[in-house]
Amino acid sequence: MCAPKSARTSVVNANSRKHLRANLLMLVAALIWGSAFVAQRLSLDAIGPFLFTGLRFLLGAAVVFGLLMYLRHVRPGGAPVTTTQAVSRELLASGALLGLLLAVAISMQQIGLQYTKVANAGFISSLYVVIVPLMGVFARHETALGTWLGALLAAIGMYFLSVSEHFTILYGDGYQLAGAFVIAAQVMLVGRFARRHDPLMLALVQFVTCGIVCLAVGLAFEPLTLADLVRAAPTILYGGGLSVGVAYTIQVVAQKDAAPAHAAVIFSMEGVFAAFAGWLVLGETLPGRALFGCVLMLAGLIVCQVMPAWENRRQAAGSSIGQG
């Protein structure tokens, strides 16, 4: 027996509201991540890149830890639950590996920001969206035509963004690209480890590892005074509390009700928000050639995610018609 039309309509409306809320939340996360590039750049006027990254991720870990404690102690109805949950060696090892990769990637990103523009850093860092499926080729994953087209558009766009008319390239862009490859490897491992462990616990171990490693390097090689720390405090609060802690939590919550293709496209807006924030706060401008490159890169990121999803839906619809 079919459900009444009014009941089906209410279910559809409820799902639509969930998807809309998820998309808006992911857009907020992309906005935070993009604007955080400005905080990363401003922090370099006060403290070194490793110290900033270490303090930032330890603060983000504290936010995630607070959320975990809340979830462990309180059920939706308010009844307390047990707090004793074993942390396996496998989870610690997985999180530590992810944290080491994250430390390398974010350090490259932070160092590169000293020698390039915020817009360049935002767009080139977003290339991990294209790099992930391309790296999947080596893992014998099937790569769709849309992915190759998106990668081509992104590569051409990066050329126009990074290489000037006189064939010179910004030194920092190389760091951003290297960081994007490391992030891509980290994302692939997250996809594998998250199926075995609690995502928030995995994130906590990852952030703590990244923070400790970078802070140790920073304390060993970068000068630090109390005055420097006070000057850097606003950027650490934004880059750690918001960009790492809050935005990651938003991502976890939102992606429960979002289509993966939609999520990837929305998160690719991080580069657009980075460029806008760089112009608004730092007064950075891009020549027409670089803006054209940004447009091509954004198009490549979107094509890389939308075309394969559209092709999958088309094939699924064709097979269901054939079966009918």
C-alpha positions in Angstrom: 0.0 0.0 0.0 1.4 3.4 -1.0 1.7 6.2 1.6 -0.7 9.1 1.4 0.4 11.9 -0.9 0.5 14.4 2.0 2.8 12.1 4.0 5.1 11.6 1.0 5.2 15.4 0.5 6.0 16.1 4.1 8.9 13.6 4.0 10.2 15.2 0.8 10.0 18.7 2.4 11.7 17.5 5.5 14.6 16.0 3.5 14.8 19.2 1.5 15.1 21.3 4.6 17.8 18.9 5.9 19.8 19.2 2.7 19.4 23.0 2.6 20.6 23.3 6.2 23.5 20.9 5.5 24.5 23.0 2.5 24.4 26.2 4.4 26.4 24.8 7.2 29.1 23.5 4.8 29.1 27.0 3.1 29.8 28.5 6.6 32.7 26.0 7.1 34.1 26.9 3.6 33.9 30.6 4.6 35.7 30.0 7.8 38.4 27.9 6.1 38.9 30.4 3.3 39.1 33.4 5.6 41.5 31.6 7.9 44.2 32.0 5.3 44.2 35.7 6.2 44.7 34.7 9.9 47.5 32.4 8.8 49.2 35.3 6.9 48.8 37.8 9.7 50.2 35.4 12.3 53.5 35.5 10.4 54.0 39.1 11.6 54.1 37.8 15.2 55.3 34.2 15.5 56.9 31.6 13.3 54.9 29.2 11.1 55.5 26.1 13.2 54.6 27.7 16.4 51.4 29.1 15.0 50.4 25.7 13.5 51.2 23.9 16.7 49.2 26.3 18.9 46.4 26.4 16.4 45.9 22.7 16.2 46.2 22.1 19.9 43.5 24.7 20.4 41.4 23.0 17.8 42.0 19.7 19.6 40.7 21.3 22.8 37.4 22.3 21.0 37.0 18.8 19.7 37.8 17.3 23.1 35.1 19.5 24.7 32.6 18.3 22.1 33.5 14.7 22.8 33.1 15.1 26.5 29.6 16.6 25.9 28.6 13.7 23.6 30.0 11.1 26.0 28.2 12.5 29.1 24.8 13.6 27.7 22.2 11.8 25.7 19.6 13.7 23.8 17.2 13.2 26.7 19.8 14.4 29.2 20.6 11.0 30.8 24.3 10.5 31.5 26.3 7.8 29.8 29.5 6.1 30.7 32.8 7.9 30.0 35.0 4.8 29.9 35.7 4.0 26.3 38.9 2.2 25.4 41.2 3.9 22.9 42.7 1.2 20.8 46.3 1.1 19.7 45.1 1.0 16.1 43.2 4.2 16.6 46.2 5.9 18.1 48.4 4.7 15.3 46.0 5.8 12.6 45.4 9.2 14.2 49.2 9.7 14.7 49.9 8.9 11.0 47.2 11.3 9.9 48.5 14.0 12.3 52.1 13.6 10.9 50.8 14.1 7.3 48.7 17.0 8.5 51.7 18.6 10.2 53.7 18.4 7.0 50.9 19.7 4.8 49.9 22.6 7.0 53.5 23.6 7.6 54.1 23.8 3.9 51.0 25.8 3.5 52.0 28.2 6.3 55.6 28.6 5.1 54.4 29.2 1.5 52.1 32.0 2.7 55.3 34.0 3.3 56.0 34.1 -0.4 52.6 34.1 -2.2 49.2 35.7 -2.0 46.3 34.5 0.0 44.2 33.9 -3.1 47.0 31.7 -4.6 47.3 29.7 -1.4 43.5 29.2 -1.2 43.0 28.1 -4.7 46.1 25.9 -5.0 45.4 24.2 -1.6 41.9 23.4 -2.9 43.5 21.3 -5.6 43.4 18.3 -3.3 39.8 17.9 -4.4 41.2 17.0 -7.9 44.4 15.3 -6.7 42.5 12.7 -4.5 40.7 10.9 -7.4 43.8 11.1 -9.5 45.9 9.5 -6.8 43.2 6.8 -6.7 44.5 5.7 -10.1 47.6 4.2 -8.4 45.3 2.4 -6.0 43.5 1.0 -9.1 40.3 3.0 -8.4 38.3 3.8 -11.5 38.7 7.5 -12.6 35.8 9.0 -14.5 36.2 11.2 -17.6 34.8 14.2 -15.6 37.7 13.9 -13.1 40.3 14.0 -15.9 38.5 17.0 -17.5 38.4 18.8 -14.1 42.1 18.1 -13.5 43.0 19.5 -16.9 41.0 22.7 -16.2 42.5 23.0 -12.8 46.1 22.5 -14.1 45.6 25.2 -16.8 44.0 27.5 -14.3 47.0 27.0 -11.9 49.3 28.0 -14.8 47.5 31.3 -15.4 47.3 31.9 -11.6 50.9 31.2 -10.7 53.0 31.8 -13.8 53.3 35.4 -14.9 53.5 36.7 -18.5 57.3 36.7 -18.1 57.2 33.0 -17.1 58.1 33.6 -13.5 56.3 31.6 -10.7 55.7 32.7 -7.2 58.1 30.8 -4.8 55.3 30.1 -2.3 53.0 28.5 -4.8 55.3 25.4 -5.0 54.9 25.0 -1.2 51.1 25.2 -1.6 51.1 22.6 -4.4 53.3 20.2 -2.4 51.0 20.7 0.6 47.9 19.9 -1.6 49.5 16.6 -2.6 50.2 15.7 1.1 46.6 16.7 2.1 45.3 14.5 -0.7 47.2 11.5 0.7 45.9 12.4 4.1 42.3 12.6 2.9 42.6 9.2 1.2 43.8 7.7 4.5 41.0 9.4 6.4 38.5 7.7 4.2 40.0 4.4 5.1 40.5 5.0 8.8 37.1 6.7 9.5 35.3 3.5 8.6 37.1 1.7 11.5 37.1 4.4 14.2 35.0 7.2 15.7 35.6 10.2 13.4 35.8 12.7 16.3 38.2 10.5 18.3 40.3 10.1 15.1 40.3 13.8 14.6 41.3 14.5 18.2 44.3 12.2 18.0 45.2 13.7 14.6 45.0 17.3 15.8 47.0 16.6 19.0 49.7 14.8 17.0 49.9 17.7 14.5 50.0 20.3 17.3 52.6 18.6 19.4 55.0 17.9 16.4 54.7 21.5 15.0 55.0 23.1 18.5 58.1 21.0 19.2 59.8 22.1 16.0 58.7 25.7 16.6 60.1 25.8 20.2 63.3 24.3 18.9 64.0 26.7 16.0 61.7 29.7 16.2 62.0 32.6 18.7 59.0 33.2 21.1 58.3 35.8 23.6 55.2 36.6 25.7 54.7 39.8 23.7 54.8 37.8 20.4 52.2 35.3 21.8 49.9 38.1 22.8 50.1 39.7 19.4 49.4 36.4 17.7 46.5 35.4 20.1 43.6 36.7 17.8 44.9 34.8 14.8 45.5 31.6 16.9 42.0 31.9 18.3 40.5 32.2 14.8 42.8 29.7 13.1 42.5 27.2 15.9 39.2 27.6 17.6 37.1 28.4 14.5 39.0 27.0 11.5 40.1 23.7 13.1 37.7 23.1 16.0 34.3 24.7 14.9 34.6 24.3 11.1 35.6 20.6 11.4 32.6 20.0 13.7 30.3 21.7 11.3 31.7 19.5 8.5 31.0 16.3 10.5 27.5 17.4 11.4 26.6 18.7 8.0 27.9 15.8 5.9 25.4 13.4 7.5 22.6 15.1 5.5 24.5 16.1 2.4 25.3 14.5 -0.9 29.1 13.9 -1.2 29.2 15.7 -4.6 27.4 18.7 -3.1 29.8 18.7 -0.2 32.9 18.7 -2.3 31.6 21.5 -4.6 30.7 23.7 -1.6 34.0 23.1 0.1 35.8 24.0 -3.1 34.5 27.5 -2.5 37.2 27.8 0.1 39.5 29.2 -2.5 36.9 31.9 -3.5 36.5 33.0 0.1 40.3 33.1 0.6 40.6 35.4 -2.4 37.8 37.6 -1.2 39.2 37.8 2.3 42.7 38.6 1.0 41.3 41.5 -0.9 39.0 42.7 1.9 41.4 42.5 4.8 44.9 42.7 3.2 44.1 44.7 0.1 45.6 42.0 -2.2 44.5 42.2 -5.8 45.0 39.9 -8.7 45.6 40.8 -12.4 43.2 39.7 -15.0 45.4 36.7 -16.0 45.4 35.4 -12.4 41.6 35.9 -12.0 41.1 33.9 -15.2 43.2 31.2 -13.7 41.1 31.3 -10.5 37.9 30.9 -12.6 39.4 27.9 -14.5 40.5 26.2 -11.3 37.1 26.7 -9.7 35.5 25.3 -12.8 37.9 22.3 -12.7 37.1 21.6 -9.0 33.3 21.7 -9.7 33.5 19.6 -12.9 35.7 17.0 -11.1 32.9 16.5 -8.6 29.7 17.1 -10.5 30.3 15.2 -13.8 31.1 11.8 -12.2 28.1 12.1 -9.9 25.8 13.1 -12.8 27.1 10.2 -14.9 26.4 7.8 -12.0 22.9 9.0 -11.6 22.3 8.8 -15.4 23.6 5.2 -15.4 21.5 4.3 -12.4 18.4 5.7 -14.0 19.1 3.8 -17.2 19.5 0.5 -15.4 16.3 1.0 -13.4 14.4 1.7 -16.7 15.9 -1.4 -18.3 14.9 -3.5 -15.3 11.4 -2.1 -15.4 
